[in-house]
Amino acid sequence: MNLIFISPQFPHTYWEFCNRLKQNGVTVLGIADAPYDSLSKEIKESLTEYYRVDNMEDYSQMFKAVAFFSFKYGKIDWIESNNE
């Protein structure tokens, strides 16, 4: 199963959701506008891969990120976000 988590660094404790998914065999892929180096160690370890975009409100950047993951990992089964 391939899951994309939008903004895995928000809220701060939601890395645990990604971690449990990964422990259960899910390929957890992150997309956000935060620099990779600003992510906590826990988030980095909970993700299979991270894709940084400059602006999450730019449809073409988000589409490109999802398309990249789809090309690399296959069908995306779920996209989750806690952004409003």
mmCIF file as gemmi writes it, N, C-alpha and C atoms, coordinates in Angstrom:
data_model
loop_
_atom_site.group_PDB
_atom_site.id
_atom_site.type_symbol
_atom_site.label_atom_id
_atom_site.label_alt_id
_atom_site.label_comp_id
_atom_site.label_asym_id
_atom_site.label_entity_id
_atom_site.label_seq_id
_atom_site.pdbx_PDB_ins_code
_atom_site.Cartn_x
_atom_site.Cartn_y
_atom_site.Cartn_z
_atom_site.occupancy
_atom_site.B_iso_or_equiv
_atom_site.pdbx_formal_charge
_atom_site.auth_seq_id
_atom_site.auth_asym_id
_atom_site.pdbx_PDB_model_num
ATOM 1 N N . MET Axp A 1 ? 0.847 -1.181 0 1 0 ? 1 A 1
ATOM 2 C CA . MET Axp A 1 ? 0 0 0 1 0 ? 1 A 1
ATOM 3 C C . MET Axp A 1 ? 0.887 1.235 0 1 0 ? 1 A 1
ATOM 4 N N . ASN Axp A 2 ? 0.555 2.198 -0.845 1 0 ? 2 A 1
ATOM 5 C CA . ASN Axp A 2 ? 1.282 3.458 -0.936 1 0 ? 2 A 1
ATOM 6 C C . ASN Axp A 2 ? 0.407 4.6 -0.445 1 0 ? 2 A 1
ATOM 7 N N . LEU Axp A 3 ? 0.889 5.319 0.543 1 0 ? 3 A 1
ATOM 8 C CA . LEU Axp A 3 ? 0.153 6.432 1.127 1 0 ? 3 A 1
ATOM 9 C C . LEU Axp A 3 ? 0.996 7.686 1.055 1 0 ? 3 A 1
ATOM 10 N N . ILE Axp A 4 ? 0.39 8.774 0.614 1 0 ? 4 A 1
ATOM 11 C CA . ILE Axp A 4 ? 1.053 10.077 0.639 1 0 ? 4 A 1
ATOM 12 C C . ILE Axp A 4 ? 0.483 10.864 1.803 1 0 ? 4 A 1
ATOM 13 N N . PHE Axp A 5 ? 1.383 11.366 2.633 1 0 ? 5 A 1
ATOM 14 C CA . PHE Axp A 5 ? 0.979 12.198 3.77 1 0 ? 5 A 1
ATOM 15 C C . PHE Axp A 5 ? 1.449 13.619 3.465 1 0 ? 5 A 1
ATOM 16 N N . ILE Axp A 6 ? 0.486 14.529 3.355 1 0 ? 6 A 1
ATOM 17 C CA . ILE Axp A 6 ? 0.792 15.932 3.09 1 0 ? 6 A 1
ATOM 18 C C . ILE Axp A 6 ? 1.147 16.608 4.419 1 0 ? 6 A 1
ATOM 19 N N . SER Axp A 7 ? 2.275 17.275 4.45 1 0 ? 7 A 1
ATOM 20 C CA . SER Axp A 7 ? 2.781 17.965 5.648 1 0 ? 7 A 1
ATOM 21 C C . SER Axp A 7 ? 2.92 17.019 6.839 1 0 ? 7 A 1
ATOM 22 N N . PRO Axp A 8 ? 3.788 16.032 6.731 1 0 ? 8 A 1
ATOM 23 C CA . PRO Axp A 8 ? 3.929 15.082 7.837 1 0 ? 8 A 1
ATOM 24 C C . PRO Axp A 8 ? 4.459 15.726 9.12 1 0 ? 8 A 1
ATOM 25 N N . GLN Axp A 9 ? 4.957 16.941 9.039 1 0 ? 9 A 1
ATOM 26 C CA . GLN Axp A 9 ? 5.466 17.639 10.213 1 0 ? 9 A 1
ATOM 27 C C . GLN Axp A 9 ? 4.366 18.405 10.952 1 0 ? 9 A 1
ATOM 28 N N . PHE Axp A 10 ? 3.139 18.368 10.444 1 0 ? 10 A 1
ATOM 29 C CA . PHE Axp A 10 ? 2.037 19.126 11.058 1 0 ? 10 A 1
ATOM 30 C C . PHE Axp A 10 ? 0.831 18.233 11.259 1 0 ? 10 A 1
ATOM 31 N N . PRO Axp A 11 ? 0.229 18.269 12.419 1 0 ? 11 A 1
ATOM 32 C CA . PRO Axp A 11 ? 0.781 18.789 13.669 1 0 ? 11 A 1
ATOM 33 C C . PRO Axp A 11 ? 1.986 17.973 14.133 1 0 ? 11 A 1
ATOM 34 N N . HIS Axp A 12 ? 2.676 18.51 15.09 1 0 ? 12 A 1
ATOM 35 C CA . HIS Axp A 12 ? 3.97 17.983 15.508 1 0 ? 12 A 1
ATOM 36 C C . HIS Axp A 12 ? 3.962 16.488 15.853 1 0 ? 12 A 1
ATOM 37 N N . THR Axp A 13 ? 2.905 15.994 16.452 1 0 ? 13 A 1
ATOM 38 C CA . THR Axp A 13 ? 2.872 14.596 16.908 1 0 ? 13 A 1
ATOM 39 C C . THR Axp A 13 ? 2.395 13.606 15.846 1 0 ? 13 A 1
ATOM 40 N N . TYR Axp A 14 ? 2.01 14.074 14.669 1 0 ? 14 A 1
ATOM 41 C CA . TYR Axp A 14 ? 1.431 13.16 13.682 1 0 ? 14 A 1
ATOM 42 C C . TYR Axp A 14 ? 2.448 12.289 12.975 1 0 ? 14 A 1
ATOM 43 N N . TRP Axp A 15 ? 3.723 12.493 13.26 1 0 ? 15 A 1
ATOM 44 C CA . TRP Axp A 15 ? 4.731 11.578 12.728 1 0 ? 15 A 1
ATOM 45 C C . TRP Axp A 15 ? 4.454 10.169 13.239 1 0 ? 15 A 1
ATOM 46 N N . GLU Axp A 16 ? 3.815 10.073 14.415 1 0 ? 16 A 1
ATOM 47 C CA . GLU Axp A 16 ? 3.524 8.757 14.985 1 0 ? 16 A 1
ATOM 48 C C . GLU Axp A 16 ? 2.555 7.965 14.09 1 0 ? 16 A 1
ATOM 49 N N . PHE Axp A 17 ? 1.616 8.645 13.473 1 0 ? 17 A 1
ATOM 50 C CA . PHE Axp A 17 ? 0.697 7.995 12.536 1 0 ? 17 A 1
ATOM 51 C C . PHE Axp A 17 ? 1.498 7.401 11.373 1 0 ? 17 A 1
ATOM 52 N N . CYS Axp A 18 ? 2.407 8.205 10.82 1 0 ? 18 A 1
ATOM 53 C CA . CYS Axp A 18 ? 3.265 7.726 9.723 1 0 ? 18 A 1
ATOM 54 C C . CYS Axp A 18 ? 4.124 6.558 10.176 1 0 ? 18 A 1
ATOM 55 N N . ASN Axp A 19 ? 4.644 6.644 11.37 1 0 ? 19 A 1
ATOM 56 C CA . ASN Axp A 19 ? 5.505 5.595 11.914 1 0 ? 19 A 1
ATOM 57 C C . ASN Axp A 19 ? 4.759 4.273 12.025 1 0 ? 19 A 1
ATOM 58 N N . ARG Axp A 20 ? 3.541 4.299 12.549 1 0 ? 20 A 1
ATOM 59 C CA . ARG Axp A 20 ? 2.77 3.06 12.712 1 0 ? 20 A 1
ATOM 60 C C . ARG Axp A 20 ? 2.397 2.467 11.361 1 0 ? 20 A 1
ATOM 61 N N . LEU Axp A 21 ? 2.081 3.335 10.408 1 0 ? 21 A 1
ATOM 62 C CA . LEU Axp A 21 ? 1.787 2.829 9.07 1 0 ? 21 A 1
ATOM 63 C C . LEU Axp A 21 ? 3 2.122 8.489 1 0 ? 21 A 1
ATOM 64 N N . LYS Axp A 22 ? 4.158 2.76 8.594 1 0 ? 22 A 1
ATOM 65 C CA . LYS Axp A 22 ? 5.38 2.164 8.059 1 0 ? 22 A 1
ATOM 66 C C . LYS Axp A 22 ? 5.676 0.84 8.757 1 0 ? 22 A 1
ATOM 67 N N . GLN Axp A 23 ? 5.478 0.768 10.072 1 0 ? 23 A 1
ATOM 68 C CA . GLN Axp A 23 ? 5.711 -0.475 10.817 1 0 ? 23 A 1
ATOM 69 C C . GLN Axp A 23 ? 4.795 -1.592 10.332 1 0 ? 23 A 1
ATOM 70 N N . ASN Axp A 24 ? 3.663 -1.223 9.762 1 0 ? 24 A 1
ATOM 71 C CA . ASN Axp A 24 ? 2.702 -2.206 9.269 1 0 ? 24 A 1
ATOM 72 C C . ASN Axp A 24 ? 2.803 -2.427 7.766 1 0 ? 24 A 1
ATOM 73 N N . GLY Axp A 25 ? 3.948 -2.045 7.187 1 0 ? 25 A 1
ATOM 74 C CA . GLY Axp A 25 ? 4.212 -2.374 5.797 1 0 ? 25 A 1
ATOM 75 C C . GLY Axp A 25 ? 3.751 -1.368 4.765 1 0 ? 25 A 1
ATOM 76 N N . VAL Axp A 26 ? 3.255 -0.228 5.2 1 0 ? 26 A 1
ATOM 77 C CA . VAL Axp A 26 ? 2.799 0.794 4.263 1 0 ? 26 A 1
ATOM 78 C C . VAL Axp A 26 ? 4 1.612 3.789 1 0 ? 26 A 1
ATOM 79 N N . THR Axp A 27 ? 4.041 1.92 2.51 1 0 ? 27 A 1
ATOM 80 C CA . THR Axp A 27 ? 5.043 2.84 1.981 1 0 ? 27 A 1
ATOM 81 C C . THR Axp A 27 ? 4.508 4.243 2.216 1 0 ? 27 A 1
ATOM 82 N N . VAL Axp A 28 ? 5.127 4.978 3.141 1 0 ? 28 A 1
ATOM 83 C CA . VAL Axp A 28 ? 4.658 6.304 3.537 1 0 ? 28 A 1
ATOM 84 C C . VAL Axp A 28 ? 5.524 7.355 2.852 1 0 ? 28 A 1
ATOM 85 N N . LEU Axp A 29 ? 4.887 8.173 2.039 1 0 ? 29 A 1
ATOM 86 C CA . LEU Axp A 29 ? 5.57 9.182 1.243 1 0 ? 29 A 1
ATOM 87 C C . LEU Axp A 29 ? 5.101 10.563 1.685 1 0 ? 29 A 1
ATOM 88 N N . GLY Axp A 30 ? 6.015 11.472 1.922 1 0 ? 30 A 1
ATOM 89 C CA . GLY Axp A 30 ? 5.659 12.794 2.408 1 0 ? 30 A 1
ATOM 90 C C . GLY Axp A 30 ? 5.85 13.873 1.363 1 0 ? 30 A 1
ATOM 91 N N . ILE Axp A 31 ? 4.932 14.835 1.366 1 0 ? 31 A 1
ATOM 92 C CA . ILE Axp A 31 ? 5.044 16.023 0.529 1 0 ? 31 A 1
ATOM 93 C C . ILE Axp A 31 ? 4.773 17.229 1.416 1 0 ? 31 A 1
ATOM 94 N N . ALA Axp A 32 ? 5.656 18.23 1.346 1 0 ? 32 A 1
ATOM 95 C CA . ALA Axp A 32 ? 5.441 19.47 2.104 1 0 ? 32 A 1
ATOM 96 C C . ALA Axp A 32 ? 6.355 20.555 1.569 1 0 ? 32 A 1
ATOM 97 N N . ASP Axp A 33 ? 6.185 21.749 2.129 1 0 ? 33 A 1
ATOM 98 C CA . ASP Axp A 33 ? 7.027 22.871 1.736 1 0 ? 33 A 1
ATOM 99 C C . ASP Axp A 33 ? 8.165 23.115 2.727 1 0 ? 33 A 1
ATOM 100 N N . ALA Axp A 34 ? 8.268 22.306 3.734 1 0 ? 34 A 1
ATOM 101 C CA . ALA Axp A 34 ? 9.338 22.45 4.726 1 0 ? 34 A 1
ATOM 102 C C . ALA Axp A 34 ? 10.631 21.839 4.189 1 0 ? 34 A 1
ATOM 103 N N . PRO Axp A 35 ? 11.756 22.502 4.424 1 0 ? 35 A 1
ATOM 104 C CA . PRO Axp A 35 ? 13.04 21.902 4.018 1 0 ? 35 A 1
ATOM 105 C C . PRO Axp A 35 ? 13.258 20.565 4.725 1 0 ? 35 A 1
ATOM 106 N N . TYR Axp A 36 ? 13.845 19.618 4.019 1 0 ? 36 A 1
ATOM 107 C CA . TYR Axp A 36 ? 14.072 18.289 4.583 1 0 ? 36 A 1
ATOM 108 C C . TYR Axp A 36 ? 14.86 18.361 5.891 1 0 ? 36 A 1
ATOM 109 N N . ASP Axp A 37 ? 15.854 19.227 5.952 1 0 ? 37 A 1
ATOM 110 C CA . ASP Axp A 37 ? 16.689 19.332 7.151 1 0 ? 37 A 1
ATOM 111 C C . ASP Axp A 37 ? 15.936 19.86 8.371 1 0 ? 37 A 1
ATOM 112 N N . SER Axp A 38 ? 14.776 20.489 8.148 1 0 ? 38 A 1
ATOM 113 C CA . SER Axp A 38 ? 13.993 20.996 9.278 1 0 ? 38 A 1
ATOM 114 C C . SER Axp A 38 ? 13.083 19.93 9.881 1 0 ? 38 A 1
ATOM 115 N N . LEU Axp A 39 ? 12.94 18.79 9.198 1 0 ? 39 A 1
ATOM 116 C CA . LEU Axp A 39 ? 12.093 17.713 9.723 1 0 ? 39 A 1
ATOM 117 C C . LEU Axp A 39 ? 12.791 17.016 10.875 1 0 ? 39 A 1
ATOM 118 N N . SER Axp A 40 ? 12.007 16.591 11.843 1 0 ? 40 A 1
ATOM 119 C CA . SER Axp A 40 ? 12.585 15.874 12.982 1 0 ? 40 A 1
ATOM 120 C C . SER Axp A 40 ? 13.103 14.506 12.545 1 0 ? 40 A 1
ATOM 121 N N . LYS Axp A 41 ? 13.974 13.973 13.337 1 0 ? 41 A 1
ATOM 122 C CA . LYS Axp A 41 ? 14.528 12.636 13.082 1 0 ? 41 A 1
ATOM 123 C C . LYS Axp A 41 ? 13.405 11.604 12.994 1 0 ? 41 A 1
ATOM 124 N N . GLU Axp A 42 ? 12.404 11.731 13.851 1 0 ? 42 A 1
ATOM 125 C CA . GLU Axp A 42 ? 11.277 10.787 13.875 1 0 ? 42 A 1
ATOM 126 C C . GLU Axp A 42 ? 10.503 10.815 12.557 1 0 ? 42 A 1
ATOM 127 N N . ILE Axp A 43 ? 10.285 12.009 12.027 1 0 ? 43 A 1
ATOM 128 C CA . ILE Axp A 43 ? 9.57 12.109 10.754 1 0 ? 43 A 1
ATOM 129 C C . ILE Axp A 43 ? 10.39 11.47 9.64 1 0 ? 43 A 1
ATOM 130 N N . LYS Axp A 44 ? 11.664 11.804 9.578 1 0 ? 44 A 1
ATOM 131 C CA . LYS Axp A 44 ? 12.532 11.264 8.532 1 0 ? 44 A 1
ATOM 132 C C . LYS Axp A 44 ? 12.543 9.737 8.568 1 0 ? 44 A 1
ATOM 133 N N . GLU Axp A 45 ? 12.588 9.161 9.761 1 0 ? 45 A 1
ATOM 134 C CA . GLU Axp A 45 ? 12.615 7.707 9.888 1 0 ? 45 A 1
ATOM 135 C C . GLU Axp A 45 ? 11.264 7.07 9.58 1 0 ? 45 A 1
ATOM 136 N N . SER Axp A 46 ? 10.189 7.851 9.667 1 0 ? 46 A 1
ATOM 137 C CA . SER Axp A 46 ? 8.846 7.32 9.438 1 0 ? 46 A 1
ATOM 138 C C . SER Axp A 46 ? 8.428 7.367 7.976 1 0 ? 46 A 1
ATOM 139 N N . LEU Axp A 47 ? 9.173 8.1 7.164 1 0 ? 47 A 1
ATOM 140 C CA . LEU Axp A 47 ? 8.847 8.237 5.751 1 0 ? 47 A 1
ATOM 141 C C . LEU Axp A 47 ? 9.755 7.366 4.898 1 0 ? 47 A 1
ATOM 142 N N . THR Axp A 48 ? 9.209 6.827 3.851 1 0 ? 48 A 1
ATOM 143 C CA . THR Axp A 48 ? 10.015 6.115 2.861 1 0 ? 48 A 1
ATOM 144 C C . THR Axp A 48 ? 10.762 7.132 2.006 1 0 ? 48 A 1
ATOM 145 N N . GLU Axp A 49 ? 10.064 8.213 1.653 1 0 ? 49 A 1
ATOM 146 C CA . GLU Axp A 49 ? 10.682 9.273 0.859 1 0 ? 49 A 1
ATOM 147 C C . GLU Axp A 49 ? 9.92 10.572 1.087 1 0 ? 49 A 1
ATOM 148 N N . TYR Axp A 50 ? 10.609 11.679 0.884 1 0 ? 50 A 1
ATOM 149 C CA . TYR Axp A 50 ? 10.037 13.016 1.082 1 0 ? 50 A 1
ATOM 150 C C . TYR Axp A 50 ? 10.266 13.844 -0.173 1 0 ? 50 A 1
ATOM 151 N N . TYR Axp A 51 ? 9.242 14.592 -0.575 1 0 ? 51 A 1
ATOM 152 C CA . TYR Axp A 51 ? 9.319 15.467 -1.747 1 0 ? 51 A 1
ATOM 153 C C . TYR Axp A 51 ? 8.963 16.864 -1.291 1 0 ? 51 A 1
ATOM 154 N N . ARG Axp A 52 ? 9.89 17.794 -1.473 1 0 ? 52 A 1
ATOM 155 C CA . ARG Axp A 52 ? 9.648 19.175 -1.066 1 0 ? 52 A 1
ATOM 156 C C . ARG Axp A 52 ? 9.143 19.991 -2.247 1 0 ? 52 A 1
ATOM 157 N N . VAL Axp A 53 ? 8.097 20.763 -1.999 1 0 ? 53 A 1
ATOM 158 C CA . VAL Axp A 53 ? 7.581 21.717 -2.982 1 0 ? 53 A 1
ATOM 159 C C . VAL Axp A 53 ? 7.783 23.123 -2.415 1 0 ? 53 A 1
ATOM 160 N N . ASP Axp A 54 ? 7.832 24.109 -3.29 1 0 ? 54 A 1
ATOM 161 C CA . ASP Axp A 54 ? 7.989 25.49 -2.827 1 0 ? 54 A 1
ATOM 162 C C . ASP Axp A 54 ? 6.689 26.055 -2.276 1 0 ? 54 A 1
ATOM 163 N N . ASN Axp A 55 ? 5.576 25.66 -2.878 1 0 ? 55 A 1
ATOM 164 C CA . ASN Axp A 55 ? 4.293 26.228 -2.506 1 0 ? 55 A 1
ATOM 165 C C . ASN Axp A 55 ? 3.225 25.142 -2.605 1 0 ? 55 A 1
ATOM 166 N N . MET Axp A 56 ? 2.661 24.764 -1.483 1 0 ? 56 A 1
ATOM 167 C CA . MET Axp A 56 ? 1.66 23.691 -1.485 1 0 ? 56 A 1
ATOM 168 C C . MET Axp A 56 ? 0.32 24.14 -2.064 1 0 ? 56 A 1
ATOM 169 N N . GLU Axp A 57 ? 0.149 25.428 -2.303 1 0 ? 57 A 1
ATOM 170 C CA . GLU Axp A 57 ? -1.068 25.921 -2.943 1 0 ? 57 A 1
ATOM 171 C C . GLU Axp A 57 ? -0.943 25.953 -4.463 1 0 ? 57 A 1
ATOM 172 N N . ASP Axp A 58 ? 0.229 25.606 -4.973 1 0 ? 58 A 1
ATOM 173 C CA . ASP Axp A 58 ? 0.46 25.561 -6.415 1 0 ? 58 A 1
ATOM 174 C C . ASP Axp A 58 ? 0.115 24.163 -6.917 1 0 ? 58 A 1
ATOM 175 N N . TYR Axp A 59 ? -1.004 24.069 -7.622 1 0 ? 59 A 1
ATOM 176 C CA . TYR Axp A 59 ? -1.504 22.772 -8.077 1 0 ? 59 A 1
ATOM 177 C C . TYR Axp A 59 ? -0.463 22.017 -8.893 1 0 ? 59 A 1
ATOM 178 N N . SER Axp A 60 ? 0.232 22.714 -9.777 1 0 ? 60 A 1
ATOM 179 C CA . SER Axp A 60 ? 1.182 22.019 -10.647 1 0 ? 60 A 1
ATOM 180 C C . SER Axp A 60 ? 2.343 21.417 -9.862 1 0 ? 60 A 1
ATOM 181 N N . GLN Axp A 61 ? 2.798 22.078 -8.81 1 0 ? 61 A 1
ATOM 182 C CA . GLN Axp A 61 ? 3.868 21.518 -7.98 1 0 ? 61 A 1
ATOM 183 C C . GLN Axp A 61 ? 3.387 20.282 -7.228 1 0 ? 61 A 1
ATOM 184 N N . MET Axp A 62 ? 2.183 20.354 -6.682 1 0 ? 62 A 1
ATOM 185 C CA . MET Axp A 62 ? 1.641 19.209 -5.95 1 0 ? 62 A 1
ATOM 186 C C . MET Axp A 62 ? 1.36 18.048 -6.908 1 0 ? 62 A 1
ATOM 187 N N . PHE Axp A 63 ? 0.832 18.345 -8.081 1 0 ? 63 A 1
ATOM 188 C CA . PHE Axp A 63 ? 0.574 17.31 -9.078 1 0 ? 63 A 1
ATOM 189 C C . PHE Axp A 63 ? 1.878 16.621 -9.473 1 0 ? 63 A 1
ATOM 190 N N . LYS Axp A 64 ? 2.913 17.405 -9.699 1 0 ? 64 A 1
ATOM 191 C CA . LYS Axp A 64 ? 4.211 16.851 -10.083 1 0 ? 64 A 1
ATOM 192 C C . LYS Axp A 64 ? 4.752 15.936 -8.983 1 0 ? 64 A 1
ATOM 193 N N . ALA Axp A 65 ? 4.593 16.334 -7.72 1 0 ? 65 A 1
ATOM 194 C CA . ALA Axp A 65 ? 5.07 15.514 -6.604 1 0 ? 65 A 1
ATOM 195 C C . ALA Axp A 65 ? 4.333 14.179 -6.554 1 0 ? 65 A 1
ATOM 196 N N . VAL Axp A 66 ? 3.011 14.215 -6.673 1 0 ? 66 A 1
ATOM 197 C CA . VAL Axp A 66 ? 2.215 12.983 -6.651 1 0 ? 66 A 1
ATOM 198 C C . VAL Axp A 66 ? 2.55 12.118 -7.862 1 0 ? 66 A 1
ATOM 199 N N . ALA Axp A 67 ? 2.709 12.737 -9.015 1 0 ? 67 A 1
ATOM 200 C CA . ALA Axp A 67 ? 3.055 11.981 -10.23 1 0 ? 67 A 1
ATOM 201 C C . ALA Axp A 67 ? 4.424 11.311 -10.084 1 0 ? 67 A 1
ATOM 202 N N . PHE Axp A 68 ? 5.378 12.007 -9.482 1 0 ? 68 A 1
ATOM 203 C CA . PHE Axp A 68 ? 6.702 11.423 -9.251 1 0 ? 68 A 1
ATOM 204 C C . PHE Axp A 68 ? 6.591 10.175 -8.394 1 0 ? 68 A 1
ATOM 205 N N . PHE Axp A 69 ? 5.857 10.285 -7.275 1 0 ? 69 A 1
ATOM 206 C CA . PHE Axp A 69 ? 5.698 9.124 -6.395 1 0 ? 69 A 1
ATOM 207 C C . PHE Axp A 69 ? 4.959 7.994 -7.095 1 0 ? 69 A 1
ATOM 208 N N . SER Axp A 70 ? 3.951 8.326 -7.872 1 0 ? 70 A 1
ATOM 209 C CA . SER Axp A 70 ? 3.191 7.305 -8.598 1 0 ? 70 A 1
ATOM 210 C C . SER Axp A 70 ? 4.076 6.588 -9.607 1 0 ? 70 A 1
ATOM 211 N N . PHE Axp A 71 ? 4.92 7.327 -10.302 1 0 ? 71 A 1
ATOM 212 C CA . PHE Axp A 71 ? 5.835 6.722 -11.265 1 0 ? 71 A 1
ATOM 213 C C . PHE Axp A 71 ? 6.834 5.812 -10.56 1 0 ? 71 A 1
ATOM 214 N N . LYS Axp A 72 ? 7.353 6.274 -9.426 1 0 ? 72 A 1
ATOM 215 C CA . LYS Axp A 72 ? 8.402 5.53 -8.726 1 0 ? 72 A 1
ATOM 216 C C . LYS Axp A 72 ? 7.873 4.344 -7.921 1 0 ? 72 A 1
ATOM 217 N N . TYR Axp A 73 ? 6.714 4.499 -7.28 1 0 ? 73 A 1
ATOM 218 C CA . TYR Axp A 73 ? 6.214 3.473 -6.357 1 0 ? 73 A 1
ATOM 219 C C . TYR Axp A 73 ? 4.961 2.755 -6.841 1 0 ? 73 A 1
ATOM 220 N N . GLY Axp A 74 ? 4.366 3.212 -7.909 1 0 ? 74 A 1
ATOM 221 C CA . GLY Axp A 74 ? 3.139 2.588 -8.395 1 0 ? 74 A 1
ATOM 222 C C . GLY Axp A 74 ? 1.907 3.315 -7.891 1 0 ? 74 A 1
ATOM 223 N N . LYS Axp A 75 ? 0.799 2.638 -7.992 1 0 ? 75 A 1
ATOM 224 C CA . LYS Axp A 75 ? -0.499 3.213 -7.634 1 0 ? 75 A 1
ATOM 225 C C . LYS Axp A 75 ? -0.472 3.804 -6.224 1 0 ? 75 A 1
ATOM 226 N N . ILE Axp A 76 ? -1.004 5.007 -6.097 1 0 ? 76 A 1
ATOM 227 C CA . ILE Axp A 76 ? -1.144 5.649 -4.792 1 0 ? 76 A 1
ATOM 228 C C . ILE Axp A 76 ? -2.521 5.256 -4.252 1 0 ? 76 A 1
ATOM 229 N N . ASP Axp A 77 ? -2.522 4.613 -3.094 1 0 ? 77 A 1
ATOM 230 C CA . ASP Axp A 77 ? -3.772 4.105 -2.529 1 0 ? 77 A 1
ATOM 231 C C . ASP Axp A 77 ? -4.508 5.129 -1.678 1 0 ? 77 A 1
ATOM 232 N N . TRP Axp A 78 ? -3.775 6.064 -1.107 1 0 ? 78 A 1
ATOM 233 C CA . TRP Axp A 78 ? -4.427 7.007 -0.196 1 0 ? 78 A 1
ATOM 234 C C . TRP Axp A 78 ? -3.576 8.264 -0.102 1 0 ? 78 A 1
ATOM 235 N N . ILE Axp A 79 ? -4.248 9.418 0.018 1 0 ? 79 A 1
ATOM 236 C CA . ILE Axp A 79 ? -3.583 10.684 0.315 1 0 ? 79 A 1
ATOM 237 C C . ILE Axp A 79 ? -4.229 11.237 1.567 1 0 ? 79 A 1
ATOM 238 N N . GLU Axp A 80 ? -3.415 11.549 2.544 1 0 ? 80 A 1
ATOM 239 C CA . GLU Axp A 80 ? -3.898 12.053 3.838 1 0 ? 80 A 1
ATOM 240 C C . GLU Axp A 80 ? -3.282 13.411 4.122 1 0 ? 80 A 1
ATOM 241 N N . SER Axp A 81 ? -4.071 14.3 4.714 1 0 ? 81 A 1
ATOM 242 C CA . SER Axp A 81 ? -3.581 15.619 5.086 1 0 ? 81 A 1
ATOM 243 C C . SER Axp A 81 ? -4.353 16.13 6.287 1 0 ? 81 A 1
ATOM 244 N N . ASN Axp A 82 ? -3.66 16.84 7.142 1 0 ? 82 A 1
ATOM 245 C CA . ASN Axp A 82 ? -4.325 17.489 8.274 1 0 ? 82 A 1
ATOM 246 C C . ASN Axp A 82 ? -4.336 19 8.101 1 0 ? 82 A 1
ATOM 247 N N . ASN Axp A 83 ? -3.964 19.47 6.914 1 0 ? 83 A 1
ATOM 248 C CA . ASN Axp A 83 ? -4.06 20.897 6.613 1 0 ? 83 A 1
ATOM 249 C C . ASN Axp A 83 ? -5.525 21.239 6.36 1 0 ? 83 A 1
ATOM 250 N N . GLU Axp A 84 ? -5.863 22.47 6.613 1 0 ? 84 A 1
ATOM 251 C CA . GLU Axp A 84 ? -7.251 22.878 6.375 1 0 ? 84 A 1
ATOM 252 C C . GLU Axp A 84 ? -7.377 23.611 5.083 1 0 ? 84 A 1
